Amino acid sequence: MFNQDEISPKTPDDFIYSNEESRLRIKDVVTGAQPLPYAGKSGVLLYGIYGTGKTTLANMLPNAIEKGTTGHVQALPESYIGCRQGLNGVQVSQTIDKILSTQSLNASGKHYIILDEVDVLTKQAQESLKSSLNTTRGVFVLTTNSVSKLDKGLLDRCILVEMNAADPETYLPIAHKVVAAHDVVLNDEELIPTIKGANGSLRNVINNVARQARRAKSNQAAN
């Protein structure tokens, strides 16, 4: 069976990005070439379609930034807020402001706050969050599948990182590992249409290619 741990990203550089600019923006944030907070920007917004690893990358960034900019691993777990019905009002900003009012034990002296699916926040909550981002005490990592639903002032306070479908060829190394785990052989020409059908979702790439491999193995056995 295919072991997904073999392809799970271990660092921000391991992700499949839809374009080189997105990769460079993450690299600059992690290394400190793009410091945060700086010049009114205190957040990184990961936006794009489902299944491209936004939440996984968001959870990885605090430690990566802390290590890349100070040489120390983050002292405390990051603060994670999964925005959803019932947790999408001004109480989100109240929680953030309470966190920022405390002293961080990280070497950088900054708090790291993750807001997943931030587009779920109400308009009033986004207005409040915009004010919370006016800080020098914290770094924010936000994710969304619907960037068009976000307040423009909120976007202006973030480094925007697009995470959409990459070129199908980019997924071929993963596809070949899935195929090999099923003990069959499929060439690139056979795999590319299946990868395209996944529409950039790595989950769908793995599932669709695995199904294709099982079908091929079944056909080989029948012949």
ROFILO-606849 format. One line per 8 residues: number of its first residue (from 1); their letters; for each residue x, y, z of N, C-alpha, C. Coordinates in Angstrom, 2 decimals. Atoms other than C-alpha are relative to their C-alpha. Example, Ala and Ser with C-alpha at 12.3 -4.5 7.8 and 13.67 -1.06 7.14 Angstrom:
1) as) 0.89 -1.19 0.00 12.30 -4.50 7.80 0.90 1.20 0.00; -0.82 -1.19 -0.06 13.67 -1.06 7.14 -0.77 1.09 0.73;
This chain:
1) mfnqdeis) 0.84 -1.20 0.00 0.00 0.00 0.00 0.87 1.25 0.00; -0.72 -1.26 0.07 1.06 3.58 -0.65 0.05 0.65 1.38; -0.19 -0.66 -1.28 2.49 5.29 2.42 0.08 1.51 -0.24; 0.07 -1.43 0.29 1.44 8.95 2.30 1.07 0.79 0.75; -1.06 -0.68 -0.74 4.11 9.85 4.88 1.22 0.24 -0.88; -1.15 -0.13 0.89 6.64 9.39 2.07 -0.02 1.31 -0.77; 0.09 -1.24 0.79 5.34 12.48 0.27 -0.47 1.18 0.83; 0.46 -1.11 -0.84 4.13 14.54 3.23 1.12 1.02 0.15;
9) pktpddfi) -1.05 -1.03 -0.11 6.01 17.88 3.28 0.54 0.11 1.41; -0.67 -0.15 -1.30 8.52 18.29 6.08 0.42 1.45 0.26; -0.37 -1.41 -0.08 9.48 21.92 5.34 -0.86 0.78 -0.99; 0.77 -0.78 0.96 7.74 24.80 3.52 0.48 -0.16 -1.44; -0.53 0.15 1.35 10.01 24.18 0.54 -0.46 -1.30 -0.67; 0.43 1.28 0.55 8.55 20.67 0.10 -1.37 0.07 -0.67; 1.35 -0.10 0.55 5.12 21.94 -0.96 0.04 0.19 -1.52; 0.16 -0.27 1.42 3.92 21.99 -4.54 -0.73 1.33 -0.14;
17) ysneesrl) 0.58 -1.34 0.16 3.31 25.66 -5.33 -0.47 0.19 -1.45; 0.56 -0.21 1.34 1.26 26.87 -8.27 0.89 0.86 -0.87; -0.92 -0.84 0.78 3.98 29.31 -9.32 1.23 0.31 0.84; -1.26 -0.25 -0.69 7.54 30.28 -8.45 -0.08 1.21 0.93; 0.13 -1.18 -0.85 6.51 33.64 -7.02 -0.55 -0.37 1.38; 0.54 0.45 -1.29 4.48 31.89 -4.31 1.09 -0.65 0.83; -1.10 0.66 -0.72 7.49 29.75 -3.39 0.98 1.03 0.55; -0.95 -1.03 -0.42 9.73 32.82 -3.23 -0.55 0.84 1.15;
25) rikdvvtg) 0.59 -0.80 -1.08 7.31 34.74 -1.03 0.06 -0.76 1.33; -0.11 0.80 -1.22 7.20 31.89 1.48 1.46 -0.06 0.46; -1.41 0.06 -0.35 10.98 31.58 1.36 0.46 1.31 0.64; -0.39 -1.29 -0.55 11.39 35.31 2.00 -0.55 0.21 1.41; 0.59 -0.12 -1.34 9.03 35.18 4.99 0.76 -0.87 0.99; -0.67 0.95 -0.90 10.77 32.14 6.48 1.42 0.45 0.34; -1.39 -0.39 -0.22 14.29 33.54 6.06 0.13 1.39 0.61; -0.06 -1.36 -0.53 13.40 37.06 7.18 0.32 1.04 -1.04;
33) aqplpyag) -0.18 -0.98 1.07 14.07 38.66 3.80 -1.24 0.88 -0.12; 1.25 -0.75 -0.15 10.42 39.71 4.19 -0.38 -0.06 1.47; 0.31 0.05 -1.44 10.21 40.55 7.90 -1.47 0.26 0.26; 1.36 -0.22 -0.47 6.89 40.44 9.69 0.04 0.16 1.52; 0.70 -1.08 0.71 5.51 42.66 11.03 1.01 1.00 -0.60; -0.86 -0.99 0.65 6.96 45.29 8.69 -0.84 0.86 -0.92; 0.66 -0.96 0.88 5.61 48.41 7.01 -1.50 -0.24 -0.11; 1.44 0.16 -0.01 2.05 47.70 8.04 -0.50 -1.38 -0.34;
41) ksgvllyg) 0.41 1.38 0.31 2.04 44.03 7.07 0.45 -0.92 1.14; -0.32 0.91 -1.11 1.84 41.44 9.83 -0.51 -1.42 -0.26; 0.58 1.31 0.27 0.24 38.47 8.09 0.43 -0.60 -1.33; -0.15 0.74 1.24 0.64 35.81 5.43 -1.35 -0.61 -0.31; 1.29 0.56 0.40 -2.52 34.90 3.55 0.22 -1.05 -1.09; -0.08 1.10 0.96 -2.55 31.50 1.82 -1.38 -0.17 -0.61; 1.32 0.06 0.62 -5.37 31.48 -0.71 0.02 -0.90 -1.23; 0.10 0.86 1.18 -6.57 29.08 -3.37 -1.02 -1.10 0.19;
49) iygtgktt) 1.00 1.06 0.02 -8.59 25.98 -4.14 0.24 -1.03 1.10; -0.10 1.05 -1.01 -9.22 23.03 -1.84 1.11 -0.99 -0.36; -0.90 1.13 0.18 -6.58 20.37 -1.33 1.42 0.32 -0.39; -1.36 -0.37 0.41 -3.41 22.34 -2.07 0.96 0.13 1.18; -0.89 0.02 -1.16 -2.02 22.15 1.47 0.07 1.29 0.79; -0.04 -1.29 -0.68 -2.90 25.60 2.80 0.05 -0.15 1.52; 0.05 0.16 -1.45 -3.79 24.46 6.32 1.27 -0.67 0.52; -1.24 0.68 -0.40 -0.79 22.12 6.51 1.15 0.98 0.03;
57) lanmlpna) -1.08 -0.99 0.05 1.55 24.92 5.45 -0.18 1.04 1.10; 0.26 -0.99 -1.05 -0.13 27.37 7.84 0.48 -0.48 1.35; -0.43 0.55 -1.28 0.55 25.06 10.77 1.52 -0.16 0.08; -1.44 0.18 0.03 4.16 24.63 9.69 0.77 1.33 0.08; -0.72 -1.27 0.13 5.03 28.30 9.16 0.51 0.60 1.31; -0.53 -0.62 -1.22 5.31 29.50 12.80 1.37 -0.52 0.42; -1.30 0.56 -0.36 8.13 27.10 13.64 1.06 0.33 -1.04; -0.96 -0.27 1.07 9.76 27.65 10.25 0.48 1.45 0.06;
65) iekgttgh) -0.37 -1.42 -0.08 9.69 31.45 10.64 0.89 0.24 1.21; -0.76 -0.20 -1.23 10.95 31.33 14.22 1.42 -0.55 -0.15; -1.31 0.61 0.19 13.78 28.98 13.30 0.82 0.76 -1.04; -0.71 -0.68 1.08 14.65 30.83 10.09 0.46 1.39 0.34; -0.33 -1.39 -0.32 14.74 34.28 11.66 0.78 0.16 1.30; -0.71 -0.11 -1.28 16.14 33.56 15.13 0.95 -1.15 0.27; -0.82 1.18 -0.25 17.76 30.14 14.90 -0.55 -0.87 1.11; 0.61 0.76 -1.08 15.47 28.90 17.68 -1.33 -0.59 -0.48;
73) vqalpesy) 1.32 0.56 0.25 12.50 26.57 17.45 -0.99 0.72 0.91; 1.02 -0.72 -0.76 9.29 28.16 18.63 -0.14 -0.59 1.40; 0.04 0.45 -1.39 9.05 27.99 22.43 -1.35 -0.58 0.39; 1.34 0.45 -0.35 5.28 27.52 22.63 -0.79 -0.32 -1.27; 0.85 0.28 1.17 2.66 26.02 20.30 -0.69 1.27 -0.49; 0.68 -1.17 0.55 1.11 28.55 17.95 -1.46 0.02 0.43; 1.42 -0.12 -0.31 -2.40 29.83 18.61 -0.78 -0.25 -1.28; 0.76 0.39 1.18 -4.78 28.15 16.14 -1.47 0.32 0.21;
81) igcrqgln) 1.42 -0.33 -0.05 -8.27 29.50 15.44 -0.64 -0.49 -1.29; 0.73 0.50 1.17 -10.45 27.47 13.09 -1.32 0.74 -0.10; 1.21 -0.82 0.14 -13.07 29.95 11.90 -1.16 -0.88 -0.50; 1.16 0.82 0.35 -16.53 28.38 11.69 -1.25 0.66 0.57; 1.25 -0.50 -0.54 -20.17 28.99 12.47 0.05 -0.08 1.53; -0.10 -0.06 -1.45 -20.27 30.09 16.11 1.33 0.54 0.48; -1.30 -0.60 -0.33 -16.66 31.23 16.02 0.42 0.85 -1.19; -0.26 -0.84 1.17 -16.83 33.85 13.30 -0.37 1.46 0.24;
89) gvqvsqti) 0.37 -1.37 -0.33 -17.74 37.03 15.16 1.14 0.76 0.65; -1.02 -0.87 -0.59 -15.91 39.76 17.04 0.74 -0.68 1.15; -0.70 0.71 -1.07 -15.00 37.24 19.76 1.35 -0.51 -0.48; -1.29 0.43 0.55 -12.20 36.13 17.41 1.06 1.06 0.26; -0.95 -1.08 -0.24 -10.51 39.52 17.62 0.24 0.20 1.49; -0.17 -0.11 -1.45 -11.13 39.62 21.37 0.99 -1.04 0.50; -0.94 1.07 -0.35 -9.29 36.31 21.67 1.41 0.38 -0.42; -1.32 -0.40 0.52 -6.44 37.64 19.51 0.60 1.10 0.86;
97) dkilstqs) -0.50 -1.13 -0.80 -6.15 40.86 21.49 0.46 -0.47 1.38; -0.41 0.56 -1.29 -5.97 38.84 24.71 1.35 -0.69 -0.12; -1.29 0.66 0.22 -3.12 36.76 23.27 1.11 1.03 -0.14; -1.03 -1.01 0.26 -1.23 39.83 22.08 0.33 0.83 1.24; -0.25 -0.78 -1.21 -1.53 41.45 25.51 0.96 -0.71 0.95; -0.92 0.75 -0.84 0.64 38.71 27.02 1.40 0.02 -0.59; -1.38 0.04 0.47 4.39 38.32 26.76 0.28 -1.33 -0.69; -0.38 1.22 0.72 5.62 35.84 24.16 1.30 -0.55 0.55;
105) lnasgkhy) -1.22 0.65 -0.45 8.22 33.31 25.25 0.87 -0.46 -1.17; -0.82 0.33 1.16 9.49 32.86 21.71 1.22 0.90 -0.06; -1.24 -0.77 0.09 13.02 34.04 20.95 -0.22 1.32 -0.73; 0.29 -1.22 0.76 11.59 36.60 18.53 -0.80 1.00 0.82; 0.88 -0.86 -0.78 9.29 38.00 21.21 -1.36 0.18 -0.63; 1.27 -0.13 0.71 6.35 37.53 18.82 -0.90 -1.20 0.23; 1.00 1.06 -0.01 3.15 35.54 19.02 -0.28 -0.42 -1.45; 0.42 0.50 1.31 2.07 33.37 16.06 -1.45 -0.44 0.10;
113) iildevdv) 1.43 0.27 -0.04 -1.65 33.21 15.34 -0.47 -0.47 -1.37; 0.51 0.56 1.24 -3.22 30.98 12.68 -1.52 0.16 -0.02; 1.44 -0.13 0.19 -6.70 31.77 11.35 -0.37 -0.78 -1.26; 0.35 0.88 1.12 -8.01 28.94 9.17 -1.39 0.33 -0.52; 1.27 -0.31 0.66 -10.80 29.63 6.67 -0.54 1.35 0.47; 0.32 -1.33 -0.53 -10.82 33.31 7.54 -1.17 0.65 -0.73; 1.13 -0.57 0.74 -13.46 34.05 4.87 -1.33 -0.26 0.70; 1.23 0.30 -0.75 -16.04 32.55 7.29 -0.35 1.14 0.96;
121) ltkqaqes) 0.25 -1.10 -0.93 -15.67 35.63 9.51 -1.04 0.97 -0.55; 0.98 -1.01 0.41 -18.50 38.12 9.44 0.71 1.29 -0.42; -0.58 -1.28 0.43 -17.95 41.56 7.93 0.51 0.79 1.19; -0.42 -0.73 -1.21 -17.80 43.09 11.41 1.25 -0.63 0.60; -1.16 0.69 -0.56 -15.33 40.44 12.54 1.24 0.29 -0.84; -1.14 -0.33 0.86 -13.10 41.14 9.53 0.49 1.42 0.27; -0.39 -1.37 -0.34 -13.15 44.84 10.40 0.81 0.01 1.30; -0.72 0.07 -1.27 -12.07 44.00 13.95 1.36 -0.67 -0.17;
129) lksslntt) -1.25 0.70 0.24 -9.41 41.59 12.71 1.01 0.92 -0.67; -0.86 -0.96 0.68 -8.04 44.31 10.47 0.72 0.89 1.01; -0.62 -0.82 -1.05 -7.41 46.41 13.57 1.00 -0.82 0.81; -0.90 0.86 -0.77 -5.84 43.46 15.40 1.33 -0.19 -0.72; -1.22 0.20 0.78 -3.32 43.10 12.57 0.93 1.22 0.06; -0.85 -1.18 -0.16 -2.02 46.60 13.33 0.84 -0.17 1.27; -0.78 0.35 -1.19 0.54 45.18 15.75 1.45 -0.26 -0.36; -1.40 0.41 0.17 4.25 44.65 16.19 0.30 -1.21 0.87;
137) rgvfvltt) -0.20 1.08 -0.97 3.72 41.82 18.67 -0.35 -1.38 -0.54; 0.45 1.29 0.50 2.39 39.08 16.43 0.18 -0.16 -1.50; -0.02 0.38 1.41 2.66 37.27 13.10 -1.24 -0.86 -0.24; 1.24 0.69 0.29 -0.58 36.04 11.53 0.15 -0.84 -1.26; 0.05 0.84 1.19 -1.06 33.16 9.10 -1.48 -0.31 -0.26; 1.42 0.13 0.33 -4.46 33.15 7.38 -0.15 -0.92 -1.21; 0.30 0.80 1.18 -6.02 30.67 4.94 -1.42 0.30 -0.47; 1.34 -0.17 0.56 -9.00 30.99 2.62 -0.10 -0.69 -1.35;
145) nsvskldk) 0.30 0.51 1.33 -10.59 29.29 -0.35 -0.70 1.07 -0.84; 0.80 -1.03 0.68 -12.48 32.49 -1.23 0.55 1.38 0.32; -0.66 -1.28 -0.29 -10.18 35.50 -1.28 -0.90 1.18 -0.32; 0.88 -1.10 0.39 -12.91 37.61 -2.92 -0.95 0.41 1.12; 0.89 -0.31 -1.11 -14.90 37.47 0.35 0.68 0.80 1.10; -0.74 -0.66 -1.06 -12.19 39.21 2.35 0.05 1.51 -0.17; -0.11 -1.46 -0.03 -12.03 42.86 3.34 1.31 0.44 -0.65; -1.20 -0.44 0.73 -9.59 44.74 1.10 1.07 0.56 0.95;
153) glldrcil) -0.96 -0.50 -0.98 -7.98 46.41 4.09 0.72 -1.13 0.70; -0.60 1.19 -0.59 -7.37 42.97 5.58 1.04 -0.59 -0.94; -0.95 0.50 1.00 -5.72 41.82 2.36 1.25 0.87 -0.06; -1.12 -0.93 0.11 -3.53 44.92 2.34 1.00 -0.17 1.14; -0.88 0.20 -1.15 -2.07 43.94 5.72 0.73 -1.35 -0.05; -0.58 1.34 0.12 -0.92 40.52 4.44 0.89 -0.14 -1.23; -0.73 0.48 1.16 1.66 38.99 2.14 -0.87 -1.07 -0.64; 0.92 0.93 0.65 -0.52 37.17 -0.39 0.77 -1.10 -0.71;
161) vemnaadp) -0.67 1.16 0.60 0.53 33.67 -1.43 -1.06 -0.88 -0.67; 0.96 0.82 0.75 -1.45 31.93 -4.16 0.36 -1.47 0.10; -0.18 1.45 -0.04 -1.92 28.18 -3.72 -1.13 -0.65 -0.78; 0.96 0.62 0.90 -3.79 26.83 -6.70 0.66 -1.18 -0.71; -0.53 1.16 0.72 -3.22 24.00 -9.16 1.31 0.36 -0.69; -1.27 -0.15 0.70 0.35 23.63 -10.42 -0.08 -0.73 -1.34; -0.06 0.75 1.25 1.38 22.26 -13.82 -0.11 -1.49 0.29; 0.17 1.44 -0.26 0.34 18.58 -14.06 1.32 -0.75 0.13;
169) etylpiah) -1.30 0.69 -0.04 3.97 17.55 -14.66 0.62 0.06 1.39; -0.58 -0.18 -1.34 4.83 18.82 -11.17 -0.41 -1.14 0.94; 0.50 1.06 -0.88 2.76 16.03 -9.60 0.48 -1.39 -0.41; -0.40 1.32 0.50 4.35 13.22 -11.62 0.85 -0.81 0.98; -0.77 0.80 -0.97 6.96 12.21 -8.97 -0.87 -0.67 1.05; 0.92 0.58 -0.97 4.13 11.68 -6.48 -0.83 -1.10 -0.66; 0.80 0.99 0.71 2.02 9.86 -9.07 0.77 -1.29 -0.21; -0.80 1.20 0.23 4.86 7.48 -9.86 0.21 -0.80 1.29;
177) kvvaahdv) -0.12 0.71 -1.28 5.29 6.66 -6.16 -1.28 -0.76 0.33; 1.28 0.66 -0.23 1.59 5.86 -5.89 -0.12 -1.24 -0.89; 0.07 1.11 0.95 1.77 3.65 -9.00 0.92 -1.13 0.43; -0.98 1.02 -0.40 4.91 1.86 -7.78 -0.48 -0.78 1.22; 0.51 0.66 -1.19 3.21 1.11 -4.46 -1.05 -1.05 -0.34; 0.99 0.97 0.44 0.57 -0.81 -6.44 0.60 -1.04 -0.94; -0.74 1.02 0.77 3.23 -2.81 -8.30 -0.47 -0.09 -1.45; 0.31 -0.07 1.43 2.23 -1.65 -11.78 0.87 1.09 -0.61;
185) vlndeeli) -0.75 -1.03 0.70 3.80 0.59 -14.41 -0.95 0.80 -0.88; 0.77 -0.91 0.84 2.06 3.62 -15.96 0.94 1.11 -0.45; -0.90 -1.04 0.49 3.84 6.13 -18.18 -0.63 1.38 0.19; 0.45 -1.38 -0.22 3.57 9.91 -18.02 -1.23 0.34 -0.83; 1.13 -0.30 0.89 1.18 10.06 -20.97 -1.30 -0.55 0.55; 1.19 0.59 -0.61 -1.24 7.81 -19.11 -0.40 0.74 1.26; 0.26 -0.63 -1.29 -0.92 9.71 -15.83 -0.47 1.45 -0.11; 0.29 -1.44 0.10 -1.18 13.33 -17.04 -1.51 0.29 -0.03;
193) ptikgang) 1.44 -0.29 -0.01 -4.95 13.21 -17.88 -0.65 -0.23 1.36; 0.53 0.27 -1.34 -5.67 11.68 -14.46 0.37 1.12 0.96; -0.45 -1.10 -0.87 -3.62 14.36 -12.74 -0.79 1.27 -0.31; 0.77 -1.20 0.37 -5.39 17.11 -14.70 -1.40 -0.05 0.59; 1.35 0.15 -0.53 -8.71 15.72 -13.53 -0.11 0.26 1.49; 0.00 -0.27 -1.45 -7.68 16.28 -9.91 -0.13 1.48 0.31; 0.18 -1.45 -0.17 -7.81 20.08 -10.44 0.84 0.60 1.12; -0.91 -0.61 -0.97 -4.84 20.76 -8.19 -0.09 -0.51 1.40;
201) slrnvinn) 0.13 0.56 -1.34 -6.06 18.85 -5.15 0.92 -1.20 0.13; -0.92 1.11 -0.19 -3.27 16.61 -3.92 -0.74 -1.24 0.49; 0.82 1.13 -0.44 -5.87 14.45 -2.19 -0.57 -0.74 -1.20; 0.59 0.62 1.18 -7.54 13.87 -5.54 1.05 -0.63 -0.90; -1.09 0.59 0.79 -4.22 13.28 -7.30 0.29 -1.40 0.51; -0.34 1.29 -0.60 -3.40 10.46 -4.88 -1.12 -1.01 -0.20; 1.13 0.92 0.13 -6.88 8.93 -4.94 -0.27 -0.40 -1.44; 0.29 0.30 1.40 -7.37 9.19 -8.70 1.08 -0.88 -0.62;
209) varqarra) -1.09 0.81 0.53 -3.94 7.81 -9.55 -0.03 -1.40 0.60; 0.09 1.32 -0.63 -4.37 4.98 -7.03 -1.10 -0.83 -0.64; 1.09 0.72 0.66 -7.68 4.06 -8.63 0.41 -0.45 -1.40; -0.50 0.35 1.33 -6.06 4.16 -12.06 0.98 -1.17 0.07; -0.98 1.08 -0.16 -3.25 1.91 -10.82 -0.69 -1.32 0.31; 0.72 1.23 -0.32 -5.67 -0.61 -9.31 -0.73 -0.56 -1.22; 0.69 0.43 1.22 -7.63 -0.68 -12.55 0.98 -0.65 -0.97; -1.02 0.56 0.90 -4.45 -1.25 -14.54 0.47 -1.37 0.48;
217) ksnqaan) -0.44 1.28 -0.55 -3.37 -4.05 -12.21 -1.06 -1.08 -0.23; 1.09 0.95 0.23 -6.78 -5.69 -12.50 -0.05 -0.43 -1.46; 0.01 0.32 1.44 -6.63 -5.50 -16.31 1.16 -0.92 -0.35; -1.17 0.84 0.27 -3.13 -7.00 -16.33 -0.25 -1.43 0.49; 0.27 1.33 -0.55 -4.30 -9.88 -14.13 -0.99 -0.76 -0.87; 1.02 0.62 0.84 -7.28 -10.51 -16.40 0.58 -0.50 -1.32; -0.62 0.39 1.28 -5.01 -10.71 -19.42 1.08 -1.08 0.21;
